[in-house]
């Protein structure tokens, strides 16, 4: 929705279809594309107060992989390993 609003307003090039929003976390030097199903306000609210973080829009060739439909398909990736989960404080269970 935000990308479409930016295209309509002329902020970004409407001719390009591969735009994505990125979160830039200055403290860690991390830049990551935001998935289409992520709530932008939740992302921003998770930042530390007075942090120097940004949300930017830029072209991203793997933009289709950020949607639920374009992401990982069942059976494509096998995940192996143990899962540890917390039962109560200071008590972990291997599953």
N, CA, C and O atoms as a Tinker XYZ file with bonds, in Angstrom:
   380  protein
     1  N      0.810000   -1.174000    0.000000    73     2
     2  CA     0.000000    0.000000    0.000000    64     1     3
     3  C      0.872000    1.263000    0.000000    63     2     4     5
     4  O      0.600000    2.214000   -0.732000    81     3
     5  N      1.913000    1.259000    0.823000    73     3     6
     6  CA     2.786000    2.426000    0.917000    64     5     7
     7  C      3.523000    2.645000   -0.396000    63     6     8     9
     8  O      3.635000    3.774000   -0.873000    81     7
     9  N      4.024000    1.562000   -0.977000    73     7    10
    10  CA     4.718000    1.668000   -2.268000    64     9    11
    11  C      3.771000    2.247000   -3.321000    63    10    12    13
    12  O      4.160000    3.131000   -4.084000    81    11
    13  N      2.537000    1.754000   -3.367000    73    11    14
    14  CA     1.564000    2.261000   -4.348000    64    13    15
    15  C      1.265000    3.735000   -4.112000    63    14    16    17
    16  O      1.152000    4.495000   -5.074000    81    15
    17  N      1.137000    4.157000   -2.864000    73    15    18
    18  CA     0.920000    5.577000   -2.556000    64    17    19
    19  C      2.109000    6.420000   -2.999000    63    18    20    21
    20  O      1.937000    7.525000   -3.513000    81    19
    21  N      3.316000    5.896000   -2.799000    73    19    22
    22  CA     4.521000    6.625000   -3.210000    64    21    23
    23  C      4.589000    6.741000   -4.729000    63    22    24    25
    24  O      5.039000    7.761000   -5.251000    81    23
    25  N      4.148000    5.710000   -5.441000    73    23    26
    26  CA     4.109000    5.760000   -6.908000    64    25    27
    27  C      3.101000    6.794000   -7.381000    63    26    28    29
    28  O      3.398000    7.595000   -8.268000    81    27
    29  N      1.900000    6.781000   -6.788000    73    27    30
    30  CA     0.856000    7.746000   -7.183000    64    29    31
    31  C      1.285000    9.181000   -6.911000    63    30    32    33
    32  O      0.945000   10.087000   -7.672000    81    31
    33  N      2.030000    9.392000   -5.828000    73    31    34
    34  CA     2.478000   10.738000   -5.464000    64    33    35
    35  C      3.684000   11.191000   -6.272000    63    34    36    37
    36  O      4.063000   12.361000   -6.209000    81    35
    37  N      4.294000   10.283000   -7.033000    73    35    38
    38  CA     5.462000   10.631000   -7.825000    64    37    39
    39  C      6.757000   10.632000   -7.023000    63    38    40    41
    40  O      7.775000   11.136000   -7.497000    81    39
    41  N      6.731000   10.083000   -5.831000    73    39    42
    42  CA     7.939000   10.022000   -4.994000    64    41    43
    43  C      8.925000    9.013000   -5.563000    63    42    44    45
    44  O     10.136000    9.235000   -5.547000    81    43
    45  N      8.395000    7.900000   -6.066000    73    43    46
    46  CA     9.233000    6.885000   -6.703000    64    45    47
    47  C      8.710000    6.646000   -8.119000    63    46    48    49
    48  O      7.574000    7.001000   -8.432000    81    47
    49  N      9.531000    6.053000   -8.963000    73    47    50
    50  CA     9.200000    5.808000  -10.364000    64    49    51
    51  C      8.086000    4.763000  -10.477000    63    50    52    53
    52  O      8.275000    3.604000  -10.107000    81    51
    53  N      6.943000    5.176000  -10.982000    73    51    54
    54  CA     5.797000    4.279000  -11.120000    64    53    55
    55  C      6.002000    3.225000  -12.199000    63    54    56    57
    56  O      5.301000    2.213000  -12.210000    81    55
    57  N      6.952000    3.445000  -13.107000    73    55    58
    58  CA     7.207000    2.496000  -14.191000    64    57    59
    59  C      7.898000    1.232000  -13.686000    63    58    60    61
    60  O      7.718000    0.156000  -14.258000    81    59
    61  N      8.681000    1.354000  -12.626000    73    59    62
    62  CA     9.362000    0.188000  -12.069000    64    61    63
    63  C      8.398000   -0.587000  -11.177000    63    62    64    65
    64  O      7.606000    0.003000  -10.441000    81    63
    65  N      8.473000   -1.902000  -11.250000    73    63    66
    66  CA     7.552000   -2.725000  -10.456000    64    65    67
    67  C      8.251000   -3.432000   -9.299000    63    66    68    69
    68  O      7.598000   -4.113000   -8.509000    81    67
    69  N      9.554000   -3.281000   -9.190000    73    67    70
    70  CA    10.285000   -4.075000   -8.194000    64    69    71
    71  C     10.702000   -3.253000   -6.964000    63    70    72    73
    72  O     11.795000   -3.459000   -6.437000    81    71
    73  N      9.859000   -2.334000   -6.504000    73    71    74
    74  CA    10.176000   -1.545000   -5.328000    64    73    75
    75  C      9.907000   -2.343000   -4.064000    63    74    76    77
    76  O      8.983000   -3.154000   -4.021000    81    75
    77  N     10.708000   -2.115000   -3.043000    73    75    78
    78  CA    10.505000   -2.739000   -1.734000    64    77    79
    79  C     10.909000   -1.736000   -0.657000    63    78    80    81
    80  O     11.748000   -0.864000   -0.883000    81    79
    81  N     10.297000   -1.878000    0.513000    73    79    82
    82  CA    10.679000   -1.064000    1.663000    64    81    83
    83  C     11.778000   -1.790000    2.428000    63    82    84    85
    84  O     11.724000   -3.007000    2.603000    81    83
    85  N     12.765000   -1.044000    2.876000    73    83    86
    86  CA    13.879000   -1.594000    3.636000    64    85    87
    87  C     13.958000   -0.909000    4.995000    63    86    88    89
    88  O     13.726000    0.294000    5.119000    81    87
    89  N     14.286000   -1.691000    5.996000    73    87    90
    90  CA    14.563000   -1.157000    7.328000    64    89    91
    91  C     16.075000   -1.055000    7.468000    63    90    92    93
    92  O     16.786000   -2.036000    7.249000    81    91
    93  N     16.567000    0.110000    7.828000    73    91    94
    94  CA    17.992000    0.311000    8.079000    64    93    95
    95  C     18.173000    0.551000    9.569000    63    94    96    97
    96  O     17.674000    1.536000   10.112000    81    95
    97  N     18.890000   -0.355000   10.228000    73    95    98
    98  CA    19.149000   -0.246000   11.663000    64    97    99
    99  C     20.600000    0.186000   11.820000    63    98   100   101
   100  O     21.524000   -0.605000   11.634000    81    99
   101  N     20.778000    1.441000   12.160000    73    99   102
   102  CA    22.100000    2.058000   12.190000    64   101   103
   103  C     23.023000    1.426000   13.224000    63   102   104   105
   104  O     24.207000    1.225000   12.954000    81   103
   105  N     22.498000    1.113000   14.400000    73   103   106
   106  CA    23.332000    0.596000   15.492000    64   105   107
   107  C     24.052000   -0.699000   15.096000    63   106   108   109
   108  O     25.212000   -0.902000   15.456000    81   107
   109  N     23.361000   -1.570000   14.354000    73   107   110
   110  CA    23.948000   -2.846000   13.949000    64   109   111
   111  C     24.492000   -2.832000   12.533000    63   110   112   113
   112  O     25.155000   -3.784000   12.120000    81   111
   113  N     24.227000   -1.777000   11.785000    73   111   114
   114  CA    24.659000   -1.721000   10.393000    64   113   115
   115  C     23.917000   -2.718000    9.527000    63   114   116   117
   116  O     24.494000   -3.291000    8.603000    81   115
   117  N     22.629000   -2.932000    9.820000    73   115   118
   118  CA    21.828000   -3.939000    9.128000    64   117   119
   119  C     20.803000   -3.260000    8.225000    63   118   120   121
   120  O     20.165000   -2.278000    8.605000    81   119
   121  N     20.665000   -3.803000    7.037000    73   119   122
   122  CA    19.630000   -3.366000    6.094000    64   121   123
   123  C     18.872000   -4.612000    5.677000    63   122   124   125
   124  O     19.469000   -5.580000    5.206000    81   123
   125  N     17.540000   -4.589000    5.852000    73   123   126
   126  CA    16.762000   -5.768000    5.473000    64   125   127
   127  C     15.485000   -5.350000    4.779000    63   126   128   129
   128  O     14.883000   -4.339000    5.140000    81   127
   129  N     15.061000   -6.123000    3.776000    73   127   130
   130  CA    13.792000   -5.814000    3.112000    64   129   131
   131  C     12.626000   -6.201000    4.017000    63   130   132   133
   132  O     12.666000   -7.235000    4.685000    81   131
   133  N     11.602000   -5.378000    4.036000    73   131   134
   134  CA    10.404000   -5.682000    4.812000    64   133   135
   135  C      9.473000   -6.540000    3.978000    63   134   136   137
   136  O      9.254000   -6.264000    2.798000    81   135
   137  N      8.929000   -7.575000    4.587000    73   135   138
   138  CA     7.960000   -8.421000    3.899000    64   137   139
   139  C      6.644000   -7.669000    3.754000    63   138   140   141
   140  O      6.351000   -6.772000    4.545000    81   139
   141  N      5.852000   -8.025000    2.755000    73   139   142
   142  CA     4.596000   -7.334000    2.492000    64   141   143
   143  C      3.613000   -7.478000    3.640000    63   142   144   145
   144  O      2.776000   -6.598000    3.846000    81   143
   145  N      3.695000   -8.563000    4.389000    73   143   146
   146  CA     2.745000   -8.804000    5.471000    64   145   147
   147  C      3.186000   -8.185000    6.799000    63   146   148   149
   148  O      2.449000   -8.267000    7.782000    81   147
   149  N      4.367000   -7.571000    6.852000    73   147   150
   150  CA     4.820000   -6.935000    8.089000    64   149   151
   151  C      4.117000   -5.601000    8.292000    63   150   152   153
   152  O      3.929000   -4.833000    7.349000    81   151
   153  N      3.736000   -5.340000    9.525000    73   151   154
   154  CA     3.110000   -4.073000    9.878000    64   153   155
   155  C      4.215000   -3.045000   10.092000    63   154   156   157
   156  O      5.055000   -3.203000   10.977000    81   155
   157  N      4.210000   -2.003000    9.286000    73   155   158
   158  CA     5.268000   -1.001000    9.340000    64   157   159
   159  C      5.334000   -0.316000   10.705000    63   158   160   161
   160  O      6.424000   -0.045000   11.209000    81   159
   161  N      4.197000   -0.041000   11.297000    73   159   162
   162  CA     4.185000    0.614000   12.610000    64   161   163
   163  C      4.802000   -0.285000   13.681000    63   162   164   165
   164  O      5.478000    0.215000   14.580000    81   163
   165  N      4.586000   -1.587000   13.606000    73   163   166
   166  CA     5.201000   -2.515000   14.569000    64   165   167
   167  C      6.718000   -2.506000   14.427000    63   166   168   169
   168  O      7.440000   -2.572000   15.423000    81   167
   169  N      7.196000   -2.427000   13.198000    73   167   170
   170  CA     8.642000   -2.375000   12.959000    64   169   171
   171  C      9.223000   -1.113000   13.578000    63   170   172   173
   172  O     10.224000   -1.171000   14.293000    81   171
   173  N      8.597000    0.027000   13.305000    73   171   174
   174  CA     9.096000    1.302000   13.822000    64   173   175
   175  C      8.997000    1.352000   15.349000    63   174   176   177
   176  O      9.903000    1.863000   16.007000    81   175
   177  N      7.921000    0.836000   15.912000    73   175   178
   178  CA     7.756000    0.828000   17.369000    64   177   179
   179  C      8.776000   -0.062000   18.068000    63   178   180   181
   180  O      9.032000    0.120000   19.258000    81   179
   181  N      9.358000   -1.010000   17.362000    73   179   182
   182  CA    10.348000   -1.903000   17.974000    64   181   183
   183  C     11.724000   -1.245000   18.111000    63   182   184   185
   184  O     12.603000   -1.783000   18.785000    81   183
   185  N     11.911000   -0.092000   17.479000    73   183   186
   186  CA    13.196000    0.603000   17.545000    64   185   187
   187  C     13.411000    1.222000   18.912000    63   186   188   189
   188  O     12.459000    1.589000   19.600000    81   187
   189  N     14.658000    1.333000   19.294000    73   187   190
   190  CA    15.017000    2.016000   20.529000    64   189   191
   191  C     14.702000    3.509000   20.394000    63   190   192   193
   192  O     14.817000    4.072000   19.305000    81   191
   193  N     14.306000    4.147000   21.496000    73   191   194
   194  CA    14.076000    5.598000   21.426000    64   193   195
   195  C     15.350000    6.337000   21.005000    63   194   196   197
   196  O     16.455000    5.956000   21.391000    81   195
   197  N     15.184000    7.368000   20.231000    73   195   198
   198  CA    16.276000    8.208000   19.733000    64   197   199
   199  C     17.291000    7.433000   18.892000    63   198   200   201
   200  O     18.454000    7.825000   18.800000    81   199
   201  N     16.855000    6.345000   18.288000    73   199   202
   202  CA    17.761000    5.604000   17.405000    64   201   203
   203  C     17.821000    6.305000   16.053000    63   202   204   205
   204  O     16.960000    7.123000   15.727000    81   203
   205  N     18.829000    5.981000   15.286000    73   203   206
   206  CA    19.039000    6.609000   13.986000    64   205   207
   207  C     18.675000    5.607000   12.886000    63   206   208   209
   208  O     19.474000    5.353000   11.985000    81   207
   209  N     17.465000    5.041000   12.964000    73   207   210
   210  CA    17.008000    4.034000   12.012000    64   209   211
   211  C     16.130000    4.692000   10.955000    63   210   212   213
   212  O     15.603000    5.786000   11.157000    81   211
   213  N     15.982000    3.999000    9.816000    73   211   214
   214  CA    15.224000    4.543000    8.699000    64   213   215
   215  C     14.422000    3.456000    8.014000    63   214   216   217
   216  O     14.742000    2.270000    8.099000    81   215
   217  N     13.367000    3.890000    7.329000    73   215   218
   218  CA    12.648000    3.059000    6.367000    64   217   219
   219  C     12.867000    3.743000    5.010000    63   218   220   221
   220  O     12.577000    4.929000    4.852000    81   219
   221  N     13.374000    2.993000    4.048000    73   219   222
   222  CA    13.589000    3.555000    2.716000    64   221   223
   223  C     12.927000    2.660000    1.671000    63   222   224   225
   224  O     12.665000    1.484000    1.920000    81   223
   225  N     12.663000    3.232000    0.507000    73   223   226
   226  CA    12.146000    2.473000   -0.630000    64   225   227
   227  C     13.253000    2.439000   -1.680000    63   226   228   229
   228  O     13.855000    3.461000   -2.006000    81   227
   229  N     13.503000    1.245000   -2.198000    73   227   230
   230  CA    14.483000    1.129000   -3.273000    64   229   231
   231  C     14.161000   -0.088000   -4.129000    63   230   232   233
   232  O     13.416000   -0.974000   -3.711000    81   231
   233  N     14.721000   -0.121000   -5.312000    73   231   234
   234  CA    14.506000   -1.246000   -6.210000    64   233   235
   235  C     15.122000   -2.517000   -5.638000    63   234   236   237
   236  O     16.207000   -2.489000   -5.058000    81   235
   237  N     14.418000   -3.628000   -5.809000    73   235   238
   238  CA    14.869000   -4.903000   -5.252000    64   237   239
   239  C     14.437000   -6.010000   -6.190000    63   238   240   241
   240  O     13.243000   -6.261000   -6.354000    81   239
   241  N     15.407000   -6.677000   -6.810000    73   239   242
   242  CA    15.086000   -7.677000   -7.826000    64   241   243
   243  C     14.369000   -8.906000   -7.258000    63   242   244   245
   244  O     13.681000   -9.609000   -7.997000    81   243
   245  N     14.518000   -9.170000   -5.973000    73   243   246
   246  CA    13.864000  -10.325000   -5.343000    64   245   247
   247  C     12.563000   -9.931000   -4.651000    63   246   248   249
   248  O     12.125000  -10.618000   -3.728000    81   247
   249  N     11.943000   -8.842000   -5.082000    73   247   250
   250  CA    10.752000   -8.304000   -4.444000    64   249   251
   251  C      9.624000   -9.331000   -4.362000    63   250   252   253
   252  O      8.889000   -9.345000   -3.374000    81   251
   253  N      9.467000  -10.181000   -5.360000    73   251   254
   254  CA     8.388000  -11.176000   -5.356000    64   253   255
   255  C      8.539000  -12.180000   -4.216000    63   254   256   257
   256  O      7.545000  -12.738000   -3.752000    81   255
   257  N      9.753000  -12.414000   -3.765000    73   255   258
   258  CA     9.978000  -13.364000   -2.670000    64   257   259
   259  C      9.509000  -12.816000   -1.331000    63   258   260   261
   260  O      9.439000  -13.563000   -0.355000    81   259
   261  N      9.188000  -11.537000   -1.264000    73   259   262
   262  CA     8.760000  -10.931000   -0.009000    64   261   263
   263  C      7.273000  -11.114000    0.254000    63   262   264   265
   264  O      6.805000  -10.829000    1.356000    81   263
   265  N      6.526000  -11.582000   -0.727000    73   263   266
   266  CA     5.098000  -11.829000   -0.535000    64   265   267
   267  C      4.904000  -13.254000   -0.056000    63   266   268   269
   268  O      5.783000  -14.100000   -0.218000    81   267
   269  N      3.759000  -13.510000    0.529000    73   267   270
   270  CA     3.477000  -14.876000    0.972000    64   269   271
   271  C      3.383000  -15.832000   -0.212000    63   270   272   273
   272  O      3.749000  -17.002000   -0.097000    81   271
   273  N      2.894000  -15.337000   -1.349000    73   271   274
   274  CA     2.757000  -16.185000   -2.536000    64   273   275
   275  C      4.087000  -16.437000   -3.220000    63   274   276   277
   276  O      4.281000  -17.499000   -3.812000    81   275
   277  N      5.014000  -15.480000   -3.151000    73   275   278
   278  CA     6.280000  -15.615000   -3.851000    64   277   279
   279  C      7.387000  -16.179000   -2.992000    63   278   280   281
   280  O      8.522000  -16.305000   -3.452000    81   279
   281  N      7.086000  -16.519000   -1.764000    73   279   282
   282  CA     8.108000  -16.973000   -0.829000    64   281   283
   283  C      8.420000  -18.447000   -0.959000    63   282   284   285
   284  O      8.365000  -19.013000   -2.050000    81   283
   285  N      8.742000  -19.055000    0.146000    73   283   286
   286  CA     9.136000  -20.463000    0.187000    64   285   287
   287  C      7.919000  -21.343000   -0.058000    63   286   288   289
   288  O      6.861000  -21.144000    0.539000    81   287
   289  N      8.083000  -22.308000   -0.934000    73   287   290
   290  CA     7.005000  -23.240000   -1.232000    64   289   291
   291  C      7.190000  -24.507000   -0.392000    63   290   292   293
   292  O      8.321000  -24.908000   -0.120000    81   291
   293  N      6.088000  -25.138000    0.019000    73   291   294
   294  CA     6.211000  -26.362000    0.823000    64   293   295
   295  C      7.073000  -27.402000    0.127000    63   294   296   297
   296  O      6.945000  -27.612000   -1.079000    81   295
   297  N      7.930000  -28.037000    0.864000    73   295   298
   298  CA     8.786000  -29.080000    0.329000    64   297   299
   299  C     10.070000  -28.578000   -0.299000    63   298   300   301
   300  O     10.935000  -29.382000   -0.645000    81   299
   301  N     10.220000  -27.273000   -0.456000    73   299   302
   302  CA    11.441000  -26.742000   -1.062000    64   301   303
   303  C     12.620000  -26.795000   -0.107000    63   302   304   305
   304  O     13.745000  -27.083000   -0.515000    81   303
   305  N     12.365000  -26.519000    1.150000    73   303   306
   306  CA    13.444000  -26.441000    2.117000    64   305   307
   307  C     13.149000  -27.357000    3.303000    63   306   308   309
   308  O     12.075000  -27.302000    3.902000    81   307
   309  N     14.100000  -28.172000    3.615000    73   307   310
   310  CA    13.970000  -29.021000    4.797000    64   309   311
   311  C     14.729000  -28.366000    5.937000    63   310   312   313
   312  O     15.869000  -27.932000    5.769000    81   311
   313  N     14.103000  -28.298000    7.079000    73   311   314
   314  CA    14.745000  -27.724000    8.258000    64   313   315
   315  C     15.049000  -28.878000    9.199000    63   314   316   317
   316  O     14.168000  -29.657000    9.561000    81   315
   317  N     16.307000  -28.969000    9.586000    73   315   318
   318  CA    16.704000  -30.029000   10.489000    64   317   319
   319  C     17.321000  -29.426000   11.726000    63   318   320   321
   320  O     17.896000  -28.338000   11.684000    81   319
   321  N     17.201000  -30.138000   12.823000    73   319   322
   322  CA    17.797000  -29.682000   14.060000    64   321   323
   323  C     16.806000  -29.790000   15.194000    63   322   324   325
   324  O     15.653000  -30.178000   15.009000    81   323
   325  N     17.276000  -29.445000   16.353000    73   323   326
   326  CA    16.446000  -29.516000   17.548000    64   325   327
   327  C     15.866000  -28.147000   17.855000    63   326   328   329
   328  O     16.479000  -27.118000   17.572000    81   327
   329  N     14.703000  -28.150000   18.425000    73   327   330
   330  CA    14.043000  -26.924000   18.855000    64   329   331
   331  C     14.052000  -26.907000   20.375000    63   330   332   333
   332  O     13.621000  -27.866000   21.014000    81   331
   333  N     14.536000  -25.833000   20.943000    73   331   334
   334  CA    14.515000  -25.654000   22.381000    64   333   335
   335  C     13.461000  -24.617000   22.715000    63   334   336   337
   336  O     13.442000  -23.543000   22.115000    81   335
   337  N     12.587000  -24.917000   23.658000    73   335   338
   338  CA    11.560000  -23.960000   24.041000    64   337   339
   339  C     11.510000  -23.843000   25.553000    63   338   340   341
   340  O     11.843000  -24.774000   26.285000    81   339
   341  N     11.090000  -22.682000   25.990000    73   339   342
   342  CA    11.088000  -22.356000   27.408000    64   341   343
   343  C      9.801000  -22.846000   28.057000    63   342   344   345
   344  O      8.706000  -22.479000   27.629000    81   343
   345  N      9.931000  -23.670000   29.087000    73   343   346
   346  CA     8.775000  -24.172000   29.827000    64   345   347
   347  C      8.403000  -23.175000   30.922000    63   346   348   349
   348  O      7.248000  -22.766000   31.038000    81   347
   349  N      9.376000  -22.798000   31.706000    73   347   350
   350  CA     9.223000  -21.758000   32.717000    64   349   351
   351  C     10.584000  -21.118000   32.902000    63   350   352   353
   352  O     11.565000  -21.571000   32.311000    81   351
   353  N     10.661000  -20.091000   33.699000    73   351   354
   354  CA    11.890000  -19.348000   33.858000    64   353   355
   355  C     13.063000  -20.277000   34.196000    63   354   356   357
   356  O     12.983000  -21.073000   35.132000    81   355
   357  N     14.141000  -20.168000   33.431000    73   355   358
   358  CA    15.370000  -20.954000   33.602000    64   357   359
   359  C     15.181000  -22.455000   33.365000    63   358   360   361
   360  O     16.008000  -23.248000   33.816000    81   359
   361  N     14.133000  -22.857000   32.681000    73   359   362
   362  CA    13.913000  -24.278000   32.369000    64   361   363
   363  C     13.597000  -24.381000   30.885000    63   362   364   365
   364  O     12.591000  -23.844000   30.423000    81   363
   365  N     14.458000  -25.074000   30.132000    73   363   366
   366  CA    14.309000  -25.233000   28.698000    64   365   367
   367  C     14.089000  -26.700000   28.366000    63   366   368   369
   368  O     14.655000  -27.582000   29.012000    81   367
   369  N     13.274000  -26.955000   27.367000    73   367   370
   370  CA    12.950000  -28.317000   26.933000    64   369   371
   371  C     13.425000  -28.487000   25.495000    63   370   372   373
   372  O     13.219000  -27.606000   24.661000    81   371
   373  N     14.057000  -29.615000   25.206000    73   371   374
   374  CA    14.449000  -29.916000   23.826000    64   373   375
   375  C     13.339000  -30.705000   23.166000    63   374   376   377
   376  O     12.858000  -31.688000   23.730000    81   375
   377  N     12.923000  -30.289000   21.976000    73   375   378
   378  CA    11.807000  -30.980000   21.304000    64   377   379
   379  C     12.122000  -31.349000   19.904000    63   378   380
   380  O     11.285000  -31.932000   19.215000    81   379
